[in-house]
């Protein structure tokens, strides 16, 4: 009986994973081969949903929007997080306060954060426009979301502000795992701080960096809330990510089959990107 205790304790979690993850995952694959508009009956149509998706301009536009957003926001999150983790590595009161300040935005939901930035940047009563007008930089409020690239940049800045603290803490944990004895031995051998960073710190913290990067990129690919609230996908669908497109096909067009097909394609893209990151990170080296 004691041998089965571990399995019995883990059984509730296993059941939850099977019910809320494994079964829905397989069901999405099944529905992707169906024609189903929620109300009617399901009809098997083979790969028609996939073929239709490949021929849809909006799919490629949404996918490119997602890729552009990911390429833009990932450095804005990752580079400041790495620099902050290195600068705040030492355990003292000042660094503890700064870590807390940088992490506070992570405790805010993405929905709340998006509404805050909408309020700050509002062209009628936003604080940024108020100060720009008072200081004489502009004569009237700027509509920050009226052009494609300004909307993309603002969304990236708002997401980076909200999430970089999480990556910072993640990287800090990796840096803290490096024994000080290694640095002391290197210093005795005449190694300067720059050489120690590139020859000791980066190689030893590489697995943590890669994991943080994978999580950051995967999270960027799944962006939805900030786009829905801040731009609604505009102007002209140029900030509509793939998740918003999936939601639109499913709950506006009620085409559950094609929505499932797009979800499967998106899953395959995410798996491919994650695999390439792991491979480039050196996890599959022969040695």
Backbone as CSV, one residue per row, in Angstrom:
resi,resn,N_x,N_y,N_z,CA_x,CA_y,CA_z,C_x,C_y,C_z
1,UNK,0.822,-1.207,0.000,0.000,0.000,0.000,0.859,1.261,0.000
2,UNK,1.973,1.224,0.750,2.843,2.395,0.837,3.439,2.744,-0.519
3,UNK,3.695,1.699,-1.327,4.272,1.943,-2.644,3.321,2.735,-3.533
4,UNK,2.030,2.631,-3.301,1.036,3.306,-4.128,0.636,4.680,-3.582
5,UNK,1.210,5.048,-2.420,0.837,6.331,-1.822,1.163,7.507,-2.750
6,UNK,2.337,7.442,-3.361,2.753,8.532,-4.255,1.790,8.691,-5.416
7,UNK,1.381,7.567,-5.991,0.444,7.627,-7.121,-0.907,8.166,-6.679
8,UNK,-1.376,7.734,-5.491,-2.675,8.184,-4.992,-2.677,9.686,-4.723
9,UNK,-1.564,10.189,-4.176,-1.478,11.616,-3.906,-1.439,12.439,-5.203
10,UNK,-0.808,11.895,-6.229,-0.705,12.616,-7.503,-1.909,12.397,-8.411
11,UNK,-2.793,11.439,-8.049,-3.941,11.112,-8.891,-4.857,12.316,-9.159
12,UNK,-5.175,13.164,-8.156,-6.028,14.335,-8.464,-5.421,15.245,-9.524
13,UNK,-4.113,15.468,-9.439,-3.446,16.322,-10.426,-3.465,15.658,-11.801
14,UNK,-3.205,14.353,-11.834,-3.234,13.618,-13.105,-4.606,13.710,-13.747
15,UNK,-5.657,13.559,-12.948,-7.016,13.655,-13.466,-7.314,15.049,-14.002
16,UNK,-6.865,16.073,-13.285,-7.072,17.451,-13.743,-6.372,17.699,-15.077
17,UNK,-5.143,17.203,-15.200,-4.390,17.370,-16.452,-5.075,16.636,-17.593
18,UNK,-5.539,15.423,-17.325,-6.215,14.640,-18.363,-7.518,15.301,-18.808
19,UNK,-8.275,15.811,-17.832,-9.594,16.382,-18.142,-9.482,17.757,-18.791
20,UNK,-8.592,18.615,-18.254,-8.553,20.006,-18.696,-7.414,20.321,-19.667
21,UNK,-6.545,19.357,-19.967,-5.463,19.624,-20.918,-5.398,18.567,-22.021
22,UNK,-5.231,17.307,-21.632,-5.025,16.252,-22.632,-6.277,16.046,-23.485
23,UNK,-7.445,15.887,-22.830,-8.683,15.670,-23.587,-9.013,16.855,-24.500
24,UNK,-8.975,18.125,-24.000,-9.243,19.260,-24.902,-8.256,19.333,-26.062
25,UNK,-6.983,18.966,-25.800,-5.978,19.011,-26.860,-6.338,18.056,-27.996
26,UNK,-6.682,16.830,-27.653,-7.064,15.859,-28.675,-8.388,16.248,-29.334
27,UNK,-9.279,16.865,-28.563,-10.563,17.278,-29.122,-10.384,18.400,-30.143
28,UNK,-9.432,19.298,-29.890,-9.137,20.355,-30.856,-8.643,19.759,-32.170
29,UNK,-7.757,18.763,-32.075,-7.286,18.071,-33.281,-8.467,17.454,-34.033
30,UNK,-9.383,16.832,-33.311,-10.534,16.173,-33.935,-11.453,17.190,-34.609
31,UNK,-11.737,18.293,-33.897,-12.648,19.309,-34.430,-12.051,20.008,-35.649
32,UNK,-10.711,20.071,-35.718,-10.075,20.765,-36.843,-10.374,20.098,-38.186
33,UNK,-10.845,18.852,-38.164,-11.211,18.150,-39.393,-12.727,18.162,-39.624
34,UNK,-13.425,19.002,-38.847,-14.883,19.035,-38.917,-15.380,20.393,-39.408
35,UNK,-16.578,20.384,-39.968,-17.323,21.609,-40.218,-18.371,21.711,-39.121
36,UNK,-18.216,22.737,-38.264,-19.081,22.841,-37.091,-19.306,24.303,-36.751
37,UNK,-20.540,24.706,-36.699,-20.899,26.094,-36.378,-21.585,26.189,-35.020
38,UNK,-21.193,25.359,-34.075,-21.677,25.334,-32.692,-23.090,24.759,-32.598
39,UNK,-24.034,25.354,-33.319,-25.430,24.930,-33.197,-25.690,23.644,-33.989
40,UNK,-25.157,23.569,-35.208,-25.416,22.413,-36.066,-24.604,21.202,-35.665
41,UNK,-24.775,20.146,-36.422,-24.024,18.915,-36.187,-22.654,18.995,-36.846
42,UNK,-21.731,18.219,-36.332,-20.368,18.186,-36.880,-20.347,17.324,-38.151
43,UNK,-19.602,17.784,-39.146,-19.476,17.064,-40.412,-18.002,16.946,-40.766
44,UNK,-17.533,15.742,-40.996,-16.123,15.520,-41.334,-15.846,16.042,-42.740
45,UNK,-14.812,16.927,-42.851,-14.475,17.506,-44.158,-12.980,17.376,-44.463
46,UNK,-12.281,16.517,-43.723,-10.863,16.289,-44.001,-10.010,17.515,-43.718
47,UNK,-9.121,17.860,-44.665,-8.164,18.959,-44.471,-8.686,20.288,-45.029
48,UNK,-9.979,20.371,-45.277,-10.547,21.589,-45.886,-10.303,22.831,-45.024
49,UNK,-10.429,22.692,-43.702,-10.200,23.839,-42.812,-8.758,24.330,-42.903
50,UNK,-7.832,23.423,-43.016,-6.421,23.805,-43.138,-6.160,24.482,-44.471
51,UNK,-6.705,23.919,-45.548,-6.510,24.505,-46.878,-7.126,25.897,-46.951
52,UNK,-8.300,26.063,-46.366,-8.963,27.361,-46.361,-8.160,28.376,-45.556
53,UNK,-7.582,27.935,-44.458,-6.775,28.821,-43.618,-5.544,29.308,-44.369
54,UNK,-4.868,28.402,-45.083,-3.674,28.780,-45.839,-3.993,29.787,-46.942
55,UNK,-5.221,29.780,-47.432,-5.622,30.682,-48.504,-6.159,32.019,-47.983
56,UNK,-6.281,32.131,-46.662,-6.866,33.324,-46.047,-5.775,34.357,-45.762
57,UNK,-5.910,35.550,-46.353,-4.920,36.612,-46.159,-4.836,37.029,-44.695
58,UNK,-5.980,37.083,-44.026,-6.020,37.544,-42.634,-5.223,36.635,-41.713
59,UNK,-5.164,35.342,-42.034,-4.356,34.413,-41.233,-2.888,34.796,-41.309
60,UNK,-2.392,35.015,-42.523,-0.977,35.368,-42.694,-0.675,36.746,-42.115
61,UNK,-1.627,37.665,-42.231,-1.440,38.987,-41.644,-1.352,38.904,-40.120
62,UNK,-2.243,38.125,-39.516,-2.238,37.962,-38.059,-0.970,37.259,-37.587
63,UNK,-0.531,36.272,-38.354,0.691,35.561,-37.994,1.905,36.480,-38.092
64,UNK,1.963,37.294,-39.142,3.081,38.239,-39.276,3.037,39.290,-38.177
65,UNK,1.835,39.745,-37.796,1.711,40.697,-36.680,2.267,40.097,-35.390
66,UNK,1.974,38.818,-35.185,2.459,38.124,-33.980,3.977,38.011,-33.999
67,UNK,4.542,37.673,-35.150,5.994,37.550,-35.270,6.681,38.899,-35.046
68,UNK,6.130,39.957,-35.644,6.706,41.296,-35.473,6.659,41.707,-34.008
69,UNK,5.527,41.480,-33.381,5.385,41.812,-31.955,6.382,41.036,-31.101
70,UNK,6.538,39.750,-31.373,7.464,38.919,-30.601,8.904,39.398,-30.771
71,UNK,9.287,39.718,-32.007,10.647,40.199,-32.276,10.896,41.532,-31.590
72,UNK,9.869,42.364,-31.506,10.030,43.678,-30.884,10.041,43.608,-29.361
73,UNK,9.116,42.836,-28.783,8.933,42.882,-27.333,9.947,42.026,-26.577
74,UNK,10.427,40.947,-27.186,11.343,40.045,-26.462,12.622,40.743,-26.006
75,UNK,13.322,41.506,-26.881,14.503,42.232,-26.373,14.157,43.271,-25.314
76,UNK,12.976,43.905,-25.448,12.572,44.920,-24.466,12.341,44.316,-23.086
77,UNK,11.973,43.042,-23.053,11.791,42.344,-21.779,13.104,41.754,-21.302
78,UNK,13.792,41.068,-22.207,14.910,40.211,-21.810,16.176,40.998,-21.472
79,UNK,16.525,41.981,-22.283,17.771,42.726,-22.048,17.711,43.523,-20.746
80,UNK,16.654,44.325,-20.490,16.586,45.005,-19.186,16.534,44.037,-18.011
81,UNK,15.863,42.878,-18.200,15.788,41.891,-17.121,17.175,41.342,-16.796
82,UNK,17.964,41.053,-17.822,19.323,40.538,-17.604,20.206,41.580,-16.931
83,UNK,20.144,42.820,-17.413,20.956,43.893,-16.821,20.556,44.155,-15.373
84,UNK,19.234,44.187,-15.114,18.760,44.425,-13.747,19.167,43.287,-12.819
85,UNK,19.098,42.064,-13.316,19.487,40.910,-12.491,20.964,40.971,-12.126
86,UNK,21.798,41.371,-13.074,23.242,41.469,-12.814,23.536,42.598,-11.825
87,UNK,22.891,43.750,-12.020,23.149,44.902,-11.158,22.588,44.722,-9.749
88,UNK,21.499,43.941,-9.630,20.848,43.770,-8.331,21.138,42.415,-7.706
89,UNK,22.219,41.796,-8.140,22.557,40.457,-7.656,22.913,40.452,-6.172
90,UNK,23.634,41.465,-5.716,24.080,41.517,-4.314,22.881,41.670,-3.378
91,UNK,22.954,41.001,-2.246,21.885,41.068,-1.252,22.144,42.219,-0.280
92,UNK,21.452,43.335,-0.496,21.490,44.447,0.438,20.132,45.150,0.406
93,UNK,19.941,46.092,1.292,18.633,46.738,1.436,18.220,47.471,0.168
94,UNK,19.157,48.212,-0.420,18.830,48.980,-1.630,18.372,48.059,-2.757
95,UNK,19.132,46.990,-2.984,18.790,46.059,-4.063,17.458,45.351,-3.800
96,UNK,17.203,45.034,-2.536,15.927,44.390,-2.193,14.748,45.300,-2.502
97,UNK,14.892,46.585,-2.199,13.826,47.554,-2.483,13.619,47.689,-3.992
98,UNK,14.727,47.776,-4.735,14.630,47.921,-6.193,14.023,46.668,-6.835
99,UNK,14.395,45.500,-6.349,13.799,44.264,-6.880,12.291,44.269,-6.681
100,UNK,11.874,44.697,-5.485,10.437,44.743,-5.187,9.722,45.718,-6.108
101,UNK,10.321,46.902,-6.308,9.718,47.918,-7.183,9.581,47.381,-8.607
102,UNK,10.632,46.732,-9.109,10.599,46.211,-10.478,9.608,45.055,-10.626
103,UNK,9.381,44.321,-9.534,8.493,43.153,-9.614,7.019,43.518,-9.417
104,UNK,6.750,44.664,-8.809,5.366,45.052,-8.513,4.456,45.014,-9.748
105,UNK,4.878,45.535,-10.913,3.985,45.467,-12.087,3.565,44.044,-12.458
106,UNK,4.371,43.043,-12.102,4.015,41.652,-12.411,2.783,41.195,-11.637
107,UNK,2.515,41.859,-10.524,1.361,41.471,-9.708,0.052,42.031,-10.263
108,UNK,0.165,42.936,-11.220,-1.028,43.512,-11.846,-1.433,42.622,-13.016
109,UNK,-2.705,42.399,-13.195,-3.152,41.607,-14.336,-2.881,42.368,-15.627
110,UNK,-2.732,41.622,-16.710,-2.464,42.236,-18.009,-3.630,43.117,-18.453
111,UNK,-4.837,42.724,-18.078,-6.018,43.527,-18.401,-5.943,44.884,-17.696
112,UNK,-5.661,44.860,-16.397,-5.559,46.109,-15.633,-4.427,46.977,-16.154
113,UNK,-3.289,46.338,-16.451,-2.140,47.072,-16.987,-2.487,47.751,-18.308
114,UNK,-3.211,47.049,-19.173,-3.586,47.620,-20.473,-4.516,48.815,-20.302
115,UNK,-5.447,48.725,-19.366,-6.349,49.848,-19.105,-5.586,51.039,-18.528
116,UNK,-4.592,50.779,-17.693,-3.768,51.860,-17.131,-3.052,52.611,-18.243
117,UNK,-2.436,51.858,-19.169,-1.715,52.499,-20.271,-2.671,53.204,-21.220
118,UNK,-3.866,52.660,-21.417,-4.879,53.353,-22.222,-5.235,54.700,-21.609
119,UNK,-5.360,54.712,-20.281,-5.692,55.950,-19.571,-4.539,56.950,-19.661
120,UNK,-3.309,56.483,-19.496,-2.143,57.371,-19.557,-1.975,58.001,-20.936
121,UNK,-2.350,57.260,-21.986,-2.093,57.697,-23.359,-3.336,58.217,-24.072
122,UNK,-4.442,58.354,-23.348,-5.666,58.826,-23.977,-5.444,60.205,-24.608
123,UNK,-5.948,60.392,-25.828,-5.691,61.645,-26.534,-6.490,62.820,-25.982
124,UNK,-7.502,62.556,-25.142,-8.315,63.641,-24.574,-7.897,64.007,-23.158
125,UNK,-7.669,63.003,-22.308,-7.373,63.286,-20.905,-6.154,62.523,-20.380
126,UNK,-5.366,61.940,-21.254,-4.192,61.186,-20.828,-3.117,62.075,-20.220
127,UNK,-2.395,61.543,-19.236,-1.364,62.322,-18.536,-0.228,62.719,-19.469
128,UNK,0.199,61.795,-20.344,1.295,62.109,-21.262,0.926,63.283,-22.167
129,UNK,-0.262,63.251,-22.752,-0.687,64.347,-23.617,-0.835,65.641,-22.832
130,UNK,-1.300,65.552,-21.598,-1.458,66.742,-20.750,-0.120,67.457,-20.564
131,UNK,0.924,66.682,-20.228,2.244,67.293,-20.007,2.852,67.794,-21.315
132,UNK,2.655,67.068,-22.410,3.192,67.514,-23.699,2.560,68.836,-24.136
133,UNK,1.252,68.975,-23.895,0.564,70.220,-24.240,1.027,71.354,-23.327
134,UNK,1.132,71.075,-22.013,1.565,72.095,-21.049,2.986,72.586,-21.345
135,UNK,3.854,71.685,-21.778,5.240,72.043,-22.058,5.412,72.595,-23.472
136,UNK,4.325,72.645,-24.252,4.381,73.263,-25.566,4.915,72.385,-26.674
137,UNK,5.061,71.099,-26.410,5.561,70.206,-27.455,4.525,69.975,-28.552
138,UNK,3.253,69.941,-28.161,2.163,69.750,-29.118,1.034,70.721,-28.759
139,UNK,0.191,71.012,-29.750,-0.923,71.932,-29.510,-2.203,71.194,-29.133
140,UNK,-2.290,69.916,-29.502,-3.455,69.105,-29.153,-3.005,67.675,-28.875
141,UNK,-3.890,66.912,-28.238,-3.539,65.554,-27.843,-3.195,64.651,-29.019
142,UNK,-2.217,63.784,-28.805,-1.775,62.849,-29.845,-2.559,61.552,-29.713
143,UNK,-3.066,61.072,-30.827,-3.711,59.757,-30.849,-2.617,58.716,-31.088
144,UNK,-2.121,58.133,-29.994,-0.957,57.259,-30.072,-1.241,55.969,-30.825
145,UNK,-2.498,55.596,-30.944,-2.842,54.320,-31.575,-3.371,54.492,-33.001
146,UNK,-3.155,55.662,-33.586,-3.692,55.915,-34.924,-2.827,55.329,-36.034
147,UNK,-1.559,55.093,-35.757,-0.672,54.512,-36.766,-0.176,53.144,-36.306
148,UNK,0.181,52.331,-37.265,0.549,50.938,-36.980,1.749,50.839,-36.053
149,UNK,2.837,51.521,-36.414,4.086,51.332,-35.674,4.059,51.984,-34.305
150,UNK,3.391,53.128,-34.177,3.292,53.739,-32.841,2.460,52.854,-31.924
151,UNK,1.398,52.251,-32.456,0.576,51.331,-31.656,1.396,50.115,-31.235
152,UNK,2.175,49.560,-32.167,3.001,48.389,-31.846,4.041,48.718,-30.777
153,UNK,4.695,49.866,-30.927,5.740,50.262,-29.967,5.146,50.454,-28.579
154,UNK,3.994,51.123,-28.498,3.363,51.381,-27.203,2.944,50.079,-26.533
155,UNK,2.376,49.161,-27.306,1.985,47.866,-26.738,3.208,47.138,-26.210
156,UNK,4.295,47.154,-26.971,5.527,46.476,-26.542,6.084,47.090,-25.266
157,UNK,6.077,48.418,-25.179,6.579,49.097,-23.978,5.710,48.747,-22.768
158,UNK,4.402,48.742,-22.958,3.495,48.445,-21.834,3.671,47.012,-21.340
159,UNK,3.854,46.079,-22.271,4.046,44.671,-21.887,5.410,44.480,-21.226
160,UNK,6.444,45.141,-21.764,7.779,45.037,-21.170,7.777,45.584,-19.746
161,UNK,7.105,46.717,-19.539,7.008,47.298,-18.190,6.342,46.330,-17.224
162,UNK,5.330,45.626,-17.703,4.562,44.747,-16.828,5.259,43.427,-16.536
163,UNK,6.044,42.898,-17.497,6.537,41.524,-17.373,8.039,41.364,-17.151
164,UNK,8.833,42.422,-17.354,10.275,42.208,-17.273,10.734,41.842,-15.862
165,UNK,9.970,42.244,-14.844,10.333,41.909,-13.470,10.328,40.418,-13.211
166,UNK,9.416,39.695,-13.880,9.371,38.240,-13.727,10.640,37.606,-14.284
167,UNK,11.050,38.026,-15.482,12.287,37.497,-16.073,13.496,37.864,-15.226
168,UNK,13.473,39.064,-14.638,14.576,39.494,-13.776,14.727,38.550,-12.582
169,UNK,13.622,38.227,-11.906,13.665,37.326,-10.755,14.127,35.933,-11.190
170,UNK,13.669,35.506,-12.348,14.045,34.199,-12.891,15.556,34.128,-13.100
171,UNK,16.104,35.163,-13.726,17.546,35.200,-14.002,18.329,35.366,-12.701
172,UNK,17.784,36.147,-11.773,18.442,36.318,-10.466,18.609,34.981,-9.756
173,UNK,17.606,34.130,-9.869,17.687,32.803,-9.252,18.832,32.011,-9.856
174,UNK,19.009,32.118,-11.179,20.122,31.426,-11.829,21.474,31.985,-11.416
175,UNK,21.561,33.306,-11.302,22.821,33.931,-10.885,23.171,33.569,-9.444
176,UNK,22.150,33.476,-8.598,22.382,33.162,-7.186,22.894,31.734,-6.989
177,UNK,22.635,30.865,-7.976,23.072,29.475,-7.855,24.560,29.295,-8.153
178,UNK,25.212,30.339,-8.669,26.645,30.263,-8.970,27.434,30.501,-7.695
179,UNK,28.304,29.577,-7.363,29.073,29.667,-6.116,30.070,30.829,-6.169
180,UNK,30.149,31.647,-5.112,31.138,32.737,-5.063,32.575,32.225,-5.130
181,UNK,32.792,30.968,-4.735,34.143,30.400,-4.768,34.720,30.394,-6.178
182,UNK,33.854,30.230,-7.178,34.323,30.208,-8.566,34.901,31.566,-8.945
183,UNK,34.210,32.635,-8.546,34.693,33.985,-8.851,35.983,34.294,-8.081
184,UNK,36.053,33.826,-6.835,37.264,34.059,-6.038,38.463,33.359,-6.651
185,UNK,38.261,32.132,-7.106,39.359,31.398,-7.754,39.786,32.077,-9.048
186,UNK,38.812,32.581,-9.811,39.125,33.267,-11.069,39.871,34.572,-10.802
187,UNK,39.466,35.277,-9.735,40.130,36.536,-9.389,41.581,36.293,-8.985
188,UNK,41.828,35.209,-8.262,43.197,34.860,-7.871,44.057,34.585,-9.107
189,UNK,43.413,33.995,-10.127,44.138,33.692,-11.365,44.279,34.897,-12.285
190,UNK,43.831,36.060,-11.830,43.994,37.288,-12.593,42.864,37.597,-13.552
191,UNK,41.715,36.994,-13.354,40.557,37.215,-14.245,39.842,38.500,-13.837
192,UNK,39.637,39.425,-14.788,38.918,40.658,-14.480,37.412,40.437,-14.557
193,UNK,36.636,41.452,-14.204,35.177,41.305,-14.121,34.546,41.040,-15.488
194,UNK,35.072,41.695,-16.516,34.526,41.490,-17.861,34.745,40.056,-18.320
195,UNK,35.949,39.562,-18.112,36.259,38.175,-18.507,35.460,37.180,-17.676
196,UNK,35.292,37.487,-16.393,34.519,36.600,-15.518,33.066,36.517,-15.973
197,UNK,32.527,37.651,-16.439,31.135,37.654,-16.884,30.944,36.758,-18.101
198,UNK,31.831,36.896,-19.090,31.672,36.143,-20.342,32.157,34.696,-20.225
199,UNK,33.108,34.426,-19.332,33.675,33.079,-19.232,33.085,32.243,-18.110
200,UNK,32.479,32.917,-17.116,31.933,32.186,-15.967,30.425,32.375,-15.855
201,UNK,30.010,33.645,-15.741,28.598,33.926,-15.478,27.691,33.442,-16.605
202,UNK,27.958,33.878,-17.819,27.073,33.525,-18.942,26.997,32.018,-19.200
203,UNK,28.151,31.294,-19.234,28.039,29.840,-19.455,27.266,29.115,-18.355
204,UNK,27.461,29.524,-17.087,26.803,28.828,-15.985,25.316,29.172,-15.880
205,UNK,24.956,30.375,-16.291,23.549,30.787,-16.194,22.805,30.538,-17.515
206,UNK,23.488,29.961,-18.494,22.899,29.745,-19.822,21.591,28.945,-19.789
207,UNK,21.501,27.827,-19.050,20.213,27.103,-19.012,19.063,27.951,-18.485
208,UNK,19.334,28.771,-17.467,18.297,29.650,-16.924,17.900,30.708,-17.936
209,UNK,18.894,31.277,-18.616,18.611,32.282,-19.637,17.759,31.704,-20.759
210,UNK,18.089,30.491,-21.198,17.339,29.869,-22.291,15.900,29.586,-21.870
211,UNK,15.718,29.116,-20.640,14.362,28.845,-20.163,13.557,30.134,-20.056
212,UNK,14.193,31.197,-19.534,13.514,32.493,-19.438,13.170,33.026,-20.826
213,UNK,14.071,32.812,-21.784,13.832,33.273,-23.150,12.689,32.493,-23.799
214,UNK,12.662,31.184,-23.578,11.578,30.351,-24.124,10.232,30.788,-23.564
215,UNK,10.178,31.003,-22.248,8.925,31.445,-21.625,8.504,32.822,-22.130
216,UNK,9.488,33.705,-22.320,9.192,35.056,-22.791,8.645,35.035,-24.216
217,UNK,9.282,34.264,-25.097,8.844,34.193,-26.491,7.493,33.502,-26.600
218,UNK,7.312,32.413,-25.853,6.022,31.710,-25.869,4.907,32.626,-25.372
219,UNK,5.184,33.390,-24.319,4.190,34.335,-23.810,3.874,35.431,-24.814
220,UNK,4.903,35.879,-25.556,4.694,36.910,-26.570,3.844,36.386,-27.719
221,UNK,4.072,35.153,-28.115,3.287,34.539,-29.187,1.811,34.447,-28.797
222,UNK,1.556,34.284,-27.508,0.178,34.112,-27.042,-0.480,35.421,-26.618
223,UNK,0.110,36.553,-27.004,-0.448,37.844,-26.639,-1.866,38.036,-27.148
224,UNK,-2.745,38.531,-26.298,-4.142,38.743,-26.695,-4.770,39.917,-25.950
225,UNK,-4.742,39.874,-24.614,-5.453,40.862,-23.805,-5.057,42.293,-24.155
226,UNK,-3.740,42.534,-24.229,-3.259,43.893,-24.464,-3.698,44.432,-25.824
227,UNK,-3.750,43.559,-26.829,-4.182,43.986,-28.157,-5.686,44.277,-28.170
228,UNK,-6.441,43.417,-27.539,-7.896,43.579,-27.519,-8.292,44.875,-26.830
229,UNK,-7.634,45.189,-25.718,-8.012,46.352,-24.923,-7.435,47.643,-25.480
230,UNK,-6.176,47.619,-25.907,-5.496,48.858,-26.285,-5.780,49.282,-27.727
231,UNK,-5.903,48.336,-28.648,-6.099,48.706,-30.058,-7.288,48.011,-30.711
232,UNK,-7.750,46.898,-30.133,-8.811,46.133,-30.769,-8.373,45.499,-32.077
233,UNK,-7.066,45.434,-32.293,-6.531,44.872,-33.535,-6.240,45.907,-34.599
234,UNK,-6.662,47.151,-34.379,-6.464,48.207,-35.372,-5.109,48.878,-35.239
235,UNK,-4.779,49.789,-36.145,-5.588,50.181,-37.308,-5.475,49.172,-38.463
236,UNK,-6.598,48.886,-39.094,-6.652,47.995,-40.264,-6.070,46.615,-39.981
237,UNK,-6.350,46.088,-38.789,-5.916,44.747,-38.366,-4.391,44.591,-38.294
238,UNK,-3.652,45.694,-38.277,-2.189,45.604,-38.262,-1.631,45.289,-36.879
239,UNK,-2.474,45.311,-35.845,-2.036,44.851,-34.520,-2.898,43.684,-34.046
240,UNK,-3.512,42.989,-34.986,-4.319,41.812,-34.644,-3.422,40.586,-34.596
241,UNK,-3.181,40.005,-33.411,-2.334,38.812,-33.310,-3.116,37.556,-33.671
242,UNK,-2.408,36.454,-33.751,-3.028,35.196,-34.176,-4.087,34.724,-33.180
243,UNK,-3.877,34.963,-31.890,-4.867,34.543,-30.884,-6.168,35.310,-31.063
244,UNK,-6.082,36.591,-31.371,-7.286,37.383,-31.617,-8.007,36.889,-32.867
245,UNK,-7.242,36.492,-33.860,-7.835,35.960,-35.086,-8.559,34.642,-34.813
246,UNK,-7.944,33.778,-34.009,-8.596,32.519,-33.621,-9.907,32.804,-32.895
247,UNK,-9.864,33.758,-31.960,-11.065,34.135,-31.217,-12.140,34.697,-32.147
248,UNK,-11.717,35.477,-33.113,-12.637,36.091,-34.071,-13.326,35.038,-34.937
249,UNK,-12.541,34.075,-35.428,-13.104,33.016,-36.269,-14.075,32.151,-35.463
250,UNK,-13.734,31.894,-34.203,-14.555,31.006,-33.373,-15.836,31.667,-32.894
251,UNK,-15.735,32.904,-32.394,-16.870,33.497,-31.690,-17.551,34.644,-32.436
252,UNK,-16.969,35.071,-33.557,-17.660,36.033,-34.425,-18.236,35.342,-35.656
253,UNK,-17.423,34.485,-36.279,-17.882,33.743,-37.458,-18.500,32.395,-37.082
254,UNK,-18.318,31.980,-35.831,-18.834,30.690,-35.326,-18.353,29.508,-36.175
255,UNK,-17.128,29.629,-36.672,-16.524,28.549,-37.461,-15.540,27.807,-36.553
256,UNK,-16.058,26.913,-35.735,-15.240,26.222,-34.747,-14.205,25.294,-35.392
257,UNK,-14.560,24.710,-36.524,-13.635,23.809,-37.194,-12.394,24.529,-37.672
258,UNK,-12.577,25.663,-38.335,-11.410,26.410,-38.833,-10.637,27.042,-37.685
259,UNK,-11.357,27.457,-36.649,-10.677,27.991,-35.466,-9.775,26.928,-34.833
260,UNK,-10.270,25.699,-34.763,-9.464,24.601,-34.230,-8.264,24.321,-35.121
261,UNK,-8.463,24.399,-36.440,-7.353,24.164,-37.379,-6.267,25.222,-37.209
262,UNK,-6.670,26.481,-37.050,-5.692,27.557,-36.833,-4.952,27.335,-35.513
263,UNK,-5.679,26.877,-34.495,-5.061,26.600,-33.190,-4.011,25.499,-33.305
264,UNK,-4.313,24.458,-34.082,-3.356,23.367,-34.278,-2.112,23.873,-35.006
265,UNK,-2.307,24.687,-36.036,-1.172,25.251,-36.772,-0.321,26.136,-35.858
266,UNK,-0.992,26.901,-35.021,-0.287,27.773,-34.086,0.511,26.957,-33.071
267,UNK,-0.072,25.858,-32.607,0.631,24.964,-31.686,1.888,24.395,-32.330
268,UNK,1.788,23.985,-33.579,2.943,23.431,-34.290,4.035,24.483,-34.464
269,UNK,3.623,25.726,-34.731,4.604,26.814,-34.862,5.319,27.046,-33.538
270,UNK,4.553,27.059,-32.445,5.153,27.246,-31.116,6.125,26.124,-30.773
271,UNK,5.747,24.894,-31.079,6.629,23.749,-30.814,7.911,23.863,-31.622
272,UNK,7.794,24.276,-32.879,8.972,24.426,-33.742,9.900,25.516,-33.205
273,UNK,9.325,26.658,-32.835,10.130,27.768,-32.319,10.825,27.367,-31.014
274,UNK,10.091,26.699,-30.125,10.678,26.268,-28.849,11.796,25.248,-29.075
275,UNK,11.586,24.325,-30.020,12.612,23.334,-30.327,13.877,24.005,-30.850
276,UNK,13.710,24.982,-31.735,14.871,25.679,-32.290,15.622,26.443,-31.202
277,UNK,14.893,27.029,-30.266,15.545,27.719,-29.154,16.357,26.751,-28.309
278,UNK,15.767,25.604,-28.012,16.462,24.601,-27.196,17.692,24.079,-27.935
279,UNK,17.550,23.845,-29.239,18.671,23.338,-30.043,19.792,24.357,-30.108
280,UNK,19.432,25.622,-30.367,20.450,26.678,-30.428,21.064,26.944,-29.063
281,UNK,20.316,26.624,-28.017,20.850,26.799,-26.665,21.857,25.753,-26.255
282,UNK,22.045,24.742,-27.092,23.073,23.736,-26.845,22.634,22.569,-26.018
283,UNK,21.304,22.349,-25.866,20.819,21.248,-25.057,21.019,19.903,-25.744
284,UNK,21.208,19.926,-27.065,21.346,18.675,-27.793,22.778,18.459,-28.294
285,UNK,23.727,19.127,-27.658,25.131,18.920,-28.029,25.536,17.477,-27.759
286,UNK,26.379,16.948,-28.641,26.796,15.558,-28.506,27.606,15.295,-27.246
287,UNK,28.337,16.315,-26.799,29.142,16.087,-25.599,28.303,16.201,-24.342
